[in-house]
Amino acid sequence: MAAISFLARMTVKPGREDEFLQLVRTLEEKVNANEPDTLYYRFFRLREDRQYAVMESFADEAAEETHMNSDYLATTAPPLLDCLEGDPPYVREYLDPID
């Protein structure tokens, strides 16, 4: 099975950026320390006001499932999602290799 990769874009509510940044930094640390089959996991600040994105790449569906079912994601996701505006709070853009 091919790697699963995507970019998820999000907008942080006014006044919630510090909280959001603390949560995503902690989440990045946990994912990168505990998920060997997560190939890439990093948040980025976009150039537009309050706009962020996360780039995620997993070796396969099992690796994505491990990530989605982790205790630290279950703990971090609710307050992180509460920092975001919009419905849905983020939009995923899947990235498929050209080859």
C-alpha positions as semicolon CSV with decimal commas, in nm:
position;residue;x (nm);y (nm);z (nm)
1;M;0,000;0,000;0,000
2;A;0,129;0,345;-0,090
3;A;0,197;0,620;0,157
4;I;-0,093;0,843;0,257
5;S;-0,006;1,213;0,250
6;F;-0,209;1,527;0,286
7;L;-0,203;1,893;0,376
8;A;-0,475;2,019;0,611
9;R;-0,542;2,394;0,617
10;M;-0,705;2,569;0,911
11;T;-0,789;2,912;1,053
12;V;-0,730;2,986;1,421
13;K;-0,990;3,190;1,609
14;P;-0,882;3,544;1,704
15;G;-0,696;3,548;2,035
16;R;-0,636;3,170;2,039
17;E;-0,305;3,147;1,852
18;D;-0,083;3,108;2,160
19;E;-0,296;2,820;2,289
20;F;-0,307;2,663;1,943
21;L;0,071;2,685;1,903
22;Q;0,132;2,525;2,241
23;L;-0,101;2,237;2,154
24;V;0,047;2,171;1,808
25;R;0,405;2,185;1,935
26;T;0,321;1,925;2,199
27;L;0,140;1,713;1,941
28;E;0,433;1,730;1,697
29;E;0,670;1,613;1,971
30;K;0,447;1,319;2,069
31;V;0,385;1,207;1,711
32;N;0,750;1,230;1,608
33;A;0,866;1,048;1,923
34;N;0,610;0,768;1,918
35;E;0,506;0,694;1,559
36;P;0,789;0,539;1,357
37;D;0,558;0,481;1,058
38;T;0,459;0,846;1,043
39;L;0,692;0,966;0,769
40;Y;0,630;1,339;0,817
41;Y;0,423;1,543;1,061
42;R;0,470;1,917;1,090
43;F;0,259;2,229;1,135
44;F;0,326;2,548;0,939
45;R;0,220;2,909;0,970
46;L;0,084;3,032;0,638
47;R;0,134;3,390;0,525
48;E;-0,231;3,486;0,565
49;D;-0,353;3,609;0,903
50;R;-0,433;3,326;1,149
51;Q;-0,384;3,061;0,878
52;Y;-0,198;2,738;0,950
53;A;-0,148;2,400;0,786
54;V;-0,027;2,058;0,889
55;M;0,156;1,830;0,650
56;E;0,109;1,463;0,733
57;S;0,249;1,156;0,564
58;F;0,200;0,799;0,681
59;A;0,368;0,482;0,552
60;D;0,027;0,319;0,502
61;E;-0,331;0,307;0,628
62;A;-0,226;0,120;0,943
63;A;0,015;0,401;1,035
64;E;-0,257;0,662;0,986
65;E;-0,495;0,453;1,197
66;T;-0,232;0,425;1,473
67;H;-0,198;0,804;1,469
68;M;-0,574;0,866;1,468
69;N;-0,625;0,627;1,763
70;S;-0,337;0,749;1,980
71;D;-0,408;0,857;2,338
72;Y;-0,225;1,187;2,292
73;L;-0,431;1,277;1,984
74;A;-0,750;1,192;2,172
75;T;-0,639;1,426;2,451
76;T;-0,509;1,708;2,229
77;A;-0,764;1,710;1,946
78;P;-1,066;1,852;2,135
79;P;-0,891;2,167;2,267
80;L;-0,702;2,206;1,939
81;L;-1,023;2,188;1,734
82;D;-1,182;2,438;1,974
83;C;-0,911;2,687;1,871
84;L;-1,022;2,666;1,507
85;E;-1,297;2,850;1,326
86;G;-1,508;2,726;1,040
87;D;-1,721;2,428;0,957
88;P;-1,542;2,209;0,888
89;P;-1,258;2,339;1,107
90;Y;-0,994;2,219;0,858
91;V;-0,978;2,110;0,496
92;R;-0,761;1,819;0,383
93;E;-0,592;1,816;0,044
94;Y;-0,463;1,468;-0,038
95;L;-0,127;1,448;-0,212
96;D;-0,082;1,157;-0,451
97;P;0,257;1,081;-0,604
98;I;0,291;1,143;-0,976
99;D;0,472;0,813;-1,032
